[in-house]
Amino acid sequence: MSNVVERLNQRIAEVKQMGFRVRTELLDGPAANWCLLGRQKVVFLDLSHSASEQLLQLDESIASYLAQTQAKPTTTDQQVA
């Protein structure tokens, strides 16, 4: 079993493969999450949290992204009449 820092680094690599930019910031308040900056997907991790908390934040952020993007039809999903 790998340690939490290794799992966090692996998960960050996976998230980058999904097209995200990962930013670590001292957020001091609001929960870490993802957003679109222009056309770039960005996920924020709070440096004030432990590695295990950052891993949880990352998983929650990606789950939120997947829930939002899978709920919205894209133009390729819509049929033209």
Backbone torsions as a table, in degrees:
resi	resn	phi	psi	omega
1	MET	NA	130.2	-179.3
2	SER	-80.8	157.7	178.9
3	ASN	-78.7	170.7	-172.5
4	VAL	-65.4	-34.5	179.3
5	VAL	-66.4	-40.5	176.8
6	GLU	-64.0	-42.1	178.7
7	ARG	-64.5	-39.7	177.7
8	LEU	-63.0	-46.3	179.2
9	ASN	-62.3	-39.6	178.1
10	GLN	-64.9	-43.3	-179.4
11	ARG	-66.2	-38.5	176.3
12	ILE	-60.9	-42.7	178.0
13	ALA	-61.6	-41.3	178.9
14	GLU	-64.3	-42.0	-179.6
15	VAL	-65.2	-38.7	176.3
16	LYS	-63.5	-36.4	177.0
17	GLN	-65.0	-25.2	177.1
18	MET	-79.5	-2.4	177.4
19	GLY	99.0	10.5	179.6
20	PHE	-90.3	149.8	165.6
21	ARG	-99.3	132.2	-178.8
22	VAL	-103.9	122.4	178.6
23	ARG	-116.1	132.6	175.2
24	THR	-106.2	125.0	-175.3
25	GLU	-138.0	156.8	168.3
26	LEU	-83.8	95.4	-173.0
27	LEU	-83.3	-33.2	173.6
28	ASP	46.2	60.2	176.0
29	GLY	150.6	-94.3	-174.9
30	PRO	-64.3	149.9	-179.8
31	ALA	-64.5	147.1	175.6
32	ALA	-64.6	148.1	-179.9
33	ASN	-161.9	-170.3	179.8
34	TRP	-116.5	161.9	174.3
35	CYS	-158.9	172.0	172.9
36	LEU	-104.2	124.9	172.6
37	LEU	-112.1	101.3	-170.5
38	GLY	70.0	-120.0	176.5
39	ARG	-105.7	2.7	-176.7
40	GLN	-93.2	125.4	173.2
41	LYS	-78.8	130.0	-178.3
42	VAL	-129.2	134.9	173.5
43	VAL	-116.7	135.8	-177.7
44	PHE	-106.4	136.3	173.6
45	LEU	-119.2	141.2	-177.4
46	ASP	-88.8	114.4	-179.8
47	LEU	-65.5	-18.1	179.8
48	SER	-77.0	-6.2	179.3
49	HIS	-99.6	160.5	177.7
50	SER	-71.0	167.7	179.0
51	ALA	-60.4	-39.6	180.0
52	SER	-66.7	-37.2	176.9
53	GLU	-69.4	-37.4	177.3
54	GLN	-65.2	-38.8	177.4
55	LEU	-62.5	-43.2	177.2
56	LEU	-63.2	-43.6	177.4
57	GLN	-58.5	-44.1	-178.5
58	LEU	-63.3	-46.2	178.7
59	ASP	-62.3	-41.1	178.7
60	GLU	-66.7	-39.1	179.3
61	SER	-64.0	-43.9	-179.7
62	ILE	-69.0	-37.7	175.9
63	ALA	-61.8	-40.7	177.2
64	SER	-63.0	-44.8	178.5
65	TYR	-59.5	-48.5	-178.3
66	LEU	-63.6	-40.6	178.9
67	ALA	-63.3	-41.7	-178.6
68	GLN	-72.4	-40.9	-176.0
69	THR	-78.2	-28.8	178.2
70	GLN	-79.0	-20.7	179.6
71	ALA	-80.3	-22.7	-177.0
72	LYS	-99.0	128.0	174.6
73	PRO	-71.2	142.3	176.2
74	THR	-95.0	170.0	-179.3
75	THR	-64.0	-28.1	178.6
76	THR	-75.1	-20.3	178.3
77	ASP	-83.1	-19.3	-176.2
78	GLN	-89.2	139.5	178.3
79	GLN	-93.9	142.0	178.3
80	VAL	-90.5	128.6	-178.4
81	ALA	-82.5	NA	NA
